[in-house]
Amino acid sequence: MALEKRTRVEIFLPIRTDTTASKSITDWLTEELALARGGSTLTTPFTGLYSSQISRGSVARDKIQILFCDFDLDASDPIHKAKLLKYLNEIRVLLMDILREEDVWIVYHSVTRVL
């Protein structure tokens, strides 16, 4: 049995119905990752709860989707990790700007694929 180390990236995308920017950026990013990395998956919408600094501690509800993609790299390698973090931060800043969000969560973790 062969194994392959990869890094899974998960991007938590808010769903906004009051702007076309949300759908456009989600469509673009989903296709970008599919073309650049060989595939991407976008979950069905679900409700997230969070405590916002703007809402002063009250709980806010948000419709979100998670876009995930496996990168063919080992994030424990310092060079791979530096490139990955630079790329993910650029995406995070872009999403925060376009979607006008306080923050956008992007997480990554190692996965091992069975071939």
C-alpha positions in Angstrom: 0.0 0.0 0.0 1.4 3.4 -1.1 1.0 6.6 1.0 1.3 10.2 0.0 1.8 13.2 2.3 -0.3 16.2 1.5 -1.5 19.4 3.2 -5.3 20.0 3.4 -6.3 23.7 3.3 -9.7 24.7 4.5 -11.1 28.2 3.9 -14.2 29.2 5.8 -16.3 31.4 3.4 -19.2 33.6 4.6 -22.2 33.5 2.4 -23.6 36.9 1.7 -26.9 37.4 -0.1 -26.7 41.2 -0.1 -23.8 41.3 -2.6 -22.7 39.5 -5.8 -19.1 39.7 -4.6 -19.6 36.8 -2.3 -20.7 34.4 -5.0 -18.2 35.7 -7.5 -15.2 35.4 -5.2 -16.3 31.9 -4.0 -16.8 30.7 -7.6 -13.4 32.2 -8.6 -11.5 30.7 -5.7 -13.1 27.3 -6.1 -12.1 27.2 -9.7 -8.7 28.6 -9.0 -7.9 25.9 -6.5 -9.4 23.2 -8.8 -7.2 24.2 -11.7 -4.0 24.9 -9.7 -4.2 22.0 -7.3 -6.2 19.4 -9.3 -9.4 19.7 -7.4 -11.4 21.5 -4.7 -14.5 20.8 -2.7 -17.1 23.3 -1.5 -19.5 22.2 1.3 -23.2 22.9 1.3 -24.1 26.0 3.4 -24.5 25.7 7.2 -24.8 28.1 10.1 -21.9 29.2 12.1 -22.0 31.1 15.4 -19.3 33.5 16.5 -18.7 36.3 19.0 -17.7 39.5 17.2 -15.7 42.4 18.6 -18.0 44.6 16.6 -21.1 43.1 18.2 -19.5 43.6 21.6 -19.6 40.0 22.8 -23.0 39.0 21.5 -23.3 35.9 19.4 -23.8 36.4 15.7 -25.1 33.9 13.2 -23.5 33.5 9.8 -24.1 31.3 6.9 -20.8 29.7 5.8 -19.3 27.2 3.4 -15.9 25.5 3.7 -13.8 25.3 0.6 -11.1 22.7 1.0 -8.3 21.5 -1.2 -5.3 19.2 -0.8 -1.9 20.7 -1.7 0.8 18.4 -2.9 3.3 19.5 -0.3 4.6 18.7 3.1 3.9 21.7 5.5 6.5 20.3 7.9 9.2 21.3 5.3 10.2 24.9 6.1 10.4 26.0 2.5 7.0 24.5 1.6 5.5 26.0 4.8 6.8 29.5 4.1 5.4 29.4 0.5 2.1 28.0 1.7 1.7 30.7 4.5 2.5 33.5 2.1 -0.1 32.2 -0.4 -2.8 31.6 2.2 -2.3 35.0 3.8 -2.7 36.7 0.4 -5.9 34.8 -0.1 -7.1 35.8 3.4 -6.4 39.5 2.9 -8.1 39.4 -0.5 -11.2 37.7 1.0 -11.3 40.1 3.9 -11.1 43.1 1.6 -13.7 41.9 -1.0 -16.1 40.5 1.5 -15.6 43.3 4.1 -15.1 40.8 6.9 -13.4 41.2 10.3 -11.5 38.0 9.7 -11.5 35.0 7.4 -10.5 31.7 8.8 -8.0 29.6 6.8 -6.6 26.5 8.4 -4.3 23.7 7.2 -3.2 20.4 8.5 -1.3 17.3 7.3 -3.1 14.5 5.7 -1.9 11.2 4.4 -3.5 9.8 1.3 -3.7 6.1 0.7 -3.0 5.2 -2.9 
